[in-house]
Each structure stands twice: as C-alpha cells, then as structure tokens.
Amino acid sequence: MNEDISYADSSLKDFINGDMDDADIICHQSTPVAGSELEVLTYISGNKIRIEYMMIPPIQGQEDLYIVSDGEYMYMWGNSFLGGVMSGFKVAIGSESMAAPDESMAEFVDFDMPMIDCTSWDVDPLYFTIPDDVDFMDMDNLEETMMEDFGMGGVSIDCSICDQMPAEEKASCLEAMGCEIEE
C-alpha cells in the first residue's frame, strides 16, 4: 500500500535542484481553468522528475504537456506544443534560462509549487524516458538556434503563436521569438 506523504514545505525547485534526492513520490494537483480542469501529476525519483499537465477537457486545442528532468536537463514537449512552432525544448538545470524563466522564455512551470497530495510509488524508469521522436530546441542557445533555423534559411517567424499564450506570458513569448512587443 502506498503511503500518503506531504512535502508542503518543499517546492518543485528543491527537487529539480537535487536537494530532496531521497524521495520516490507521485503528487497530484487539480486546478479549475476557464471551465476546464488542469490535472497535474508529478512523478519524482531522486533527481529525476516527470510532470504531466492534462487539461480536461482541452481548451483551444491544447493537448497534454510533458516535462522530464533527468538531473542535467529539463525537457518539455506535447502534441500541440506552442501551437506547433517547435515540438519541444530543453534547458540545462541551473542555467540562466531556468533562473529567470519569465525573462528568457514563457513560464510554463511553477517552480515554487509545493509538493502536496503525494504518495509513495514503486518507481518505473520508463516514466523518465526522453522521447526519441521529438526534436528539442536548446533554450540556452536560443538566439544562435533561431539564427540557424530561421535567419539563414529565409523562413519567417510566425509571431501569432504568442497570441495563444496567457496575457501575462505573451510579452515574454514575443521577446523570445524576436517579435515586436505590443504596447
């Protein structure tokens, strides 16, 4: 039988940074969002983390979002990730991009989220597998990657993708994409 556990005094950041490396837990959170329910499942084993975001029912075609941290990088992907502009991205744990996500990329993860409603679990390493079929953009080298992918090839950037972001994250998205920020 799984034991109920609370890490309410600890945040997701504590686990990502490896400060709580003895935990093997699953945490569940549910939050109402615009007539839907955002279900968040967080699987933790040592310095490995998997977070599954599921909007039930989906809003504006947004499907499930997945994050896996292997202790070195945090990978993020989903079927309708950022409206299809990219299939996923990765960011180095402890990098500048992680330290100030609101300045360098749209903030998808609440790093200060307390770990409540948790139970112990028999760890399955498959939960921490990084998919082979996703091309992860390296957010720590975003400017260089954007120049290679978009600048040199004559492909224009569709800034309208940022219109799908919540209002408080739209400016960060526009800035990260190199688009004109609306006043």
Backbone torsions as a table, in degrees:
resi	resn	phi	psi	omega
1	MET	NA	137.5	-179.3
2	ASN	-79.6	139.4	-177.2
3	GLU	-93.2	133.6	175.3
4	ASP	-71.0	133.7	-176.2
5	ILE	-135.8	144.9	175.1
6	SER	-127.4	130.7	172.9
7	TYR	-117.5	42.3	-175.2
8	ALA	-58.7	-26.5	178.6
9	ASP	-84.7	-2.2	179.4
10	SER	-116.0	151.5	179.6
11	SER	-111.8	168.7	176.8
12	LEU	-55.5	-37.0	-179.8
13	LYS	-58.9	-37.4	178.9
14	ASP	-60.8	-39.2	179.9
15	PHE	-74.0	-42.1	179.7
16	ILE	-62.2	-39.1	-179.1
17	ASN	-77.6	-3.6	178.1
18	GLY	81.5	14.4	-179.4
19	ASP	-75.9	-14.2	-176.5
20	MET	-126.8	53.1	-168.9
21	ASP	-76.0	3.0	-179.5
22	ASP	-101.1	5.4	-174.6
23	ALA	-91.7	134.2	169.2
24	ASP	-125.1	89.3	-172.5
25	ILE	-136.3	158.6	168.9
26	ILE	-120.0	130.8	177.9
27	CYS	-119.6	144.8	-178.1
28	HIS	-125.2	134.7	173.0
29	GLN	-136.4	146.9	179.0
30	SER	-136.5	130.0	-176.9
31	THR	-136.3	131.0	175.4
32	PRO	-69.6	135.4	179.1
33	VAL	-140.4	112.7	173.2
34	ALA	44.4	52.6	177.2
35	GLY	79.7	2.6	176.1
36	SER	-120.1	-179.2	177.6
37	GLU	-124.2	125.3	175.8
38	LEU	-92.5	111.4	177.8
39	GLU	-97.1	127.5	179.7
40	VAL	-123.3	119.8	174.7
41	LEU	-110.8	127.6	-179.5
42	THR	-119.7	119.0	178.4
43	TYR	-104.4	129.1	-177.9
44	ILE	-130.9	135.0	172.0
45	SER	-146.8	107.2	-177.3
46	GLY	61.0	-124.7	-179.8
47	ASN	-95.8	10.2	178.2
48	LYS	-100.7	137.1	-176.5
49	ILE	-138.0	141.3	171.1
50	ARG	-130.6	130.1	177.4
51	ILE	-123.0	130.3	177.4
52	GLU	-116.8	122.3	176.6
53	TYR	-106.0	123.1	179.8
54	MET	-128.8	120.3	177.2
55	MET	-94.3	118.0	-175.3
56	ILE	-121.1	113.3	-12.4
57	PRO	-74.1	164.1	-179.4
58	PRO	-59.3	148.9	176.6
59	ILE	-108.8	128.4	177.0
60	GLN	48.8	41.2	175.3
61	GLY	74.9	5.4	179.5
62	GLN	-74.3	120.2	179.9
63	GLU	-96.1	-172.7	-176.4
64	ASP	-61.3	150.1	179.5
65	LEU	-123.4	139.2	-177.4
66	TYR	-126.2	143.2	175.4
67	ILE	-133.7	132.2	174.0
68	VAL	-129.7	131.1	174.2
69	SER	-113.4	125.4	180.0
70	ASP	-98.9	10.4	-178.8
71	GLY	96.0	-22.6	178.0
72	GLU	-109.2	-45.0	179.3
73	TYR	-127.3	156.3	169.7
74	MET	-111.8	122.5	-178.8
75	TYR	-106.8	138.9	179.7
76	MET	-133.4	133.5	179.5
77	TRP	-158.6	167.9	177.1
78	GLY	-177.6	163.1	-176.0
79	ASN	-63.2	-36.4	179.4
80	SER	-115.3	34.1	-174.4
81	PHE	-57.5	123.1	179.6
82	LEU	47.6	40.1	177.1
83	GLY	65.1	20.1	177.6
84	GLY	87.8	3.3	178.6
85	VAL	-62.1	-39.7	175.1
86	MET	-143.4	156.1	-178.4
87	SER	-84.5	-20.8	178.1
88	GLY	178.4	171.8	173.8
89	PHE	-143.7	164.8	175.9
90	LYS	-131.3	153.1	178.3
91	VAL	-143.0	137.3	-179.1
92	ALA	-70.0	135.0	176.9
93	ILE	-62.1	131.5	179.5
94	GLY	82.6	1.8	-179.5
95	SER	-76.7	169.9	178.2
96	GLU	-60.7	-36.1	178.9
97	SER	-62.0	-34.9	178.6
98	MET	-79.7	-32.4	-176.2
99	ALA	-67.1	-33.5	-177.7
100	ALA	-136.0	66.1	-174.8
101	PRO	-61.0	-27.9	-178.1
102	ASP	-71.9	-16.7	178.7
103	GLU	-96.1	-30.1	-173.3
104	SER	-108.3	-19.0	176.8
105	MET	-160.0	160.5	177.5
106	ALA	-60.2	139.7	-177.4
107	GLU	-84.3	108.1	-179.9
108	PHE	-97.2	-25.5	-172.2
109	VAL	-116.4	131.0	173.5
110	ASP	-86.3	95.1	-176.3
111	PHE	-66.0	-19.7	-179.6
112	ASP	-93.4	6.8	-179.3
113	MET	-60.7	124.4	177.7
114	PRO	-72.3	148.9	-179.4
115	MET	-92.9	88.8	180.0
116	ILE	-115.7	170.5	-177.8
117	ASP	52.2	56.0	-176.6
118	CYS	-114.3	153.0	172.9
119	THR	-135.8	156.6	175.0
120	SER	-73.3	160.6	179.0
121	TRP	-150.0	156.7	173.5
122	ASP	-83.9	108.7	-171.4
123	VAL	-59.9	132.2	173.8
124	ASP	-114.7	110.1	-176.6
125	PRO	-58.6	-21.6	179.6
126	LEU	-63.5	-24.8	178.5
127	TYR	-64.9	-20.6	-176.0
128	PHE	-106.2	16.3	179.7
129	THR	-79.0	134.3	176.8
130	ILE	-88.2	127.4	-177.4
131	PRO	-65.7	140.1	179.2
132	ASP	-78.5	-22.8	-173.2
133	ASP	-92.4	11.9	178.2
134	VAL	-112.3	130.4	176.6
135	ASP	-91.8	104.6	-175.1
136	PHE	-86.8	121.1	174.6
137	MET	-77.4	133.5	-179.5
138	ASP	-82.5	106.4	-176.6
139	MET	-67.5	-22.3	178.5
140	ASP	-73.1	-18.9	177.8
141	ASN	-120.2	34.7	-173.1
142	LEU	-58.1	-47.8	-176.8
143	GLU	-61.0	-45.6	179.2
144	GLU	-64.1	-43.0	179.9
145	THR	-64.4	-41.2	-179.9
146	MET	-63.8	-40.4	178.9
147	MET	-63.4	-43.8	-179.6
148	GLU	-66.6	-48.4	-173.4
149	ASP	-76.0	-38.2	-172.3
150	PHE	-112.6	-43.8	-174.1
151	GLY	-67.4	-46.3	-175.6
152	MET	-75.6	-33.6	-173.4
153	GLY	-87.4	-0.1	179.3
154	GLY	72.6	16.4	178.9
155	VAL	-88.0	132.3	-179.9
156	SER	-86.0	153.0	179.6
157	ILE	-92.4	130.9	178.8
158	ASP	-89.7	97.2	-177.4
159	CYS	-70.5	-14.5	-178.3
160	SER	-65.3	-16.1	177.5
161	ILE	-58.4	-31.3	-178.9
162	CYS	-69.1	-18.1	177.6
163	ASP	-64.9	-20.1	179.9
164	GLN	-82.9	-10.3	-178.7
165	MET	-80.0	153.3	172.9
166	PRO	-58.4	149.3	-174.1
167	ALA	-50.8	-42.3	-176.6
168	GLU	-71.4	-12.0	-179.5
169	GLU	-108.9	-6.8	-174.6
170	LYS	-62.6	-44.9	-178.7
171	ALA	-61.3	-40.6	178.3
172	SER	-63.4	-40.8	178.3
173	CYS	-62.5	-49.7	-179.5
174	LEU	-58.8	-42.6	179.8
175	GLU	-64.7	-44.2	-179.1
176	ALA	-64.9	-31.5	-179.9
177	MET	-84.3	-7.3	-178.5
178	GLY	77.5	26.6	-177.6
179	CYS	-97.2	163.3	177.3
180	GLU	-69.7	129.4	-179.5
181	ILE	-85.7	127.0	-179.7
182	GLU	-76.7	143.7	179.2
183	GLU	-91.3	NA	NA
